[in-house]
Amino acid sequence: MKSKFLILVLVLLLTLPSFAQHDAKIWEKLNYLVGNWEGDASNTSTGGEGGFTFKYDLDKNILVRTGHAEDPSPKEPNEGSGFIHNDLMIIYRDSIGIPNKAIYFDNESHVINYTITFQNSKGIVFTSDKSPGTPRFRLTYKIIDDVTVDTVFEISKDGEHFFTYIQGKSKRVIINQ
């Protein structure tokens, strides 16, 4: 009996490093996003600015994105002095341990559930789940180079055909560990 228990313990101890190695690689496709990013305001006529940060949290069990944007000019003529947008997105593992789910919240009371897919090594796509009577959203980060990402946020009223709502490039200014 003791020998069977010792063999079981030995097998478990020998497989722990492979679990840890697999766990470290599980986030590999998302590592590119980790860091602080500033939006390139040179392409906007309003002088708006913003940025976002991706960082791991909870002992690298989730990836957290926080965003902030300000636009000093109003979208509508009688709207006042522009807007401030803050958001939070949490990327997490699905039931089989793959980090391919996300949930998004913002200060405009939006809540969006996303599924993540990858476009080779050059893109990360967040597509909202289908829900009857509501639009779908798609957020894409296209990797340009080591410090530049092109971000596209799209909307679909019919759930199939997306149009670009906002697009811009961002530069990584700090890499978080």
N, C-alpha and C positions, 0 to 999 in steps of 0.2 A: 504494500500500500504506500509506504513511504517513497519507494523508488518511482512509482507512477506520479506521485505528487511532485517529486523533484524534477522529473522529466518535463511535466507540465510547466512548472515554474521556469525551467531552463528554456523551453520553447518560447514562452511568453517574453522572457528577457531578451532573447535573440531577435524576436520580431519587433520589439519596441523601436529600435533605430529605423527600421523600414517605415513604420507608421510616422515617425517624426520627419523623415525625409519626404514622404508623400505629403505630409501636412505643409511643409515648407514650400513645396512646388505647387500646391493647390492655388495659390494666389499669383503665381508667376505671370500670367497674362495681364493682370491688373497692376502689376508693380510699376509700369511706366507712368501711371497717373499720380503716383505718390509724390507729394510736394505741394508747394504754394505756387499758384499760377495767377498772373495778371493779364487782364484783357488788353488787347491792342486797340486803344481808342482813336488811333489815327484814321481809321476808316469810318468814323461816325461824324455826322454833322452836328450832333447835339452836345458833344462834349461829355457824354456819359462815360462812366468808368466802372470797373468792377473786377472781381477775381473770385477764385475758388481755391479750396485746399482739399486734398485727399490725404488721409492718414489712417493708419491701422489703429484699432483700439481693442480692448478686452482680450489682451494677450494674442493679438493677430487673429481673432475670430471674426471680426467684421472690419470693413473698410468704410470710413465715414467721409462724406463730402459735405463741406459747408460752402455756401456761396453768398456773395454780397454784390449788389449792383446799385448804382445811383445814376439817375438821369435828371439833370437840372431843368430840362425843358419839358413842359407838359405835353402829353400825347394828344389831348383834346384842347381846343381854344379856351374853354372856361374851366380847366381842370385844376388850376393852381400852379404850384411850383415844381412839378415833376413828380418823380416817384423814387422810392427806395424798396429794393427787393432783397429779401433774405431767405435762404433755403437750407434744408438739411436732407441728405440722402444717406441711407444706410444700406450697404451692400453686404449680403449674407449668403450663407450656404443653404442649398436646398436640402431635402430630406436624405439625399444620398451623399451629402458632403461636398458638393461642387458649388463654388461661389458664383451662382448665375441668377440670383434674385436681388431685387432692390426695392426699397420703399422710400418715397420722396414726400417731403412736407415743405410748405412755404408760408410766408406771412400773409398770403392772399387766400388762405384756407384750402389750398389744393392738396390733395393726397393722391399720389400715383403709385401703383404697383407695377414694377418693371420686371421683364425677363431679359437677361443679358445674353448676347451672342457676340462672336468675334469674327472680324473680317481679316483672315490670315493674321499677320503680325502688325498690320497697319490700321486697325480700327476696332473700336469697342462700341457696340450698339445696345442701347437700352430701349426696349419697345414695351409700351404699356399693354396690359392685359386687355382683351376684348370684353366689353361690357355693353349690353344693349342700351341704346339711347344716349350713349356718351361718346365724345370724340376719343380717338386714340392719339398717343403721343410717341414720338421717337426722338431720342437724344443720342447723337453720334459724336464720338471723339475720334478724329482721324489723325494719326500720328504723322507729322510732317518731318521732323528731325528730332534730335536728342532733347531739345528745349522748346519745341513748338508743337501745338496741337490746334487743329481746326475743329471747332464745336458747332454742330448744327442741331437746332431744335425744330422739329417738324410736327405738324398737326394733321390729322385725317378726320374729316367729318363722317365719312362712310366706312371707316375702319380699314380701307384698302389703299386709297390714293392719298399720299402725303404731300403737303406743300410746306416750304420753308417759312417758318415764322421769324426766326432770328438765327444769325450765323456770325461767327467771328473767330479770330485767331487769338490764342493766348500763349504767353511765354512763361516757362517755369523760372521762378526767381530763387526758390529755396527747395532743396530736396530734403524731405523729412525721412527719418529712419523708422 
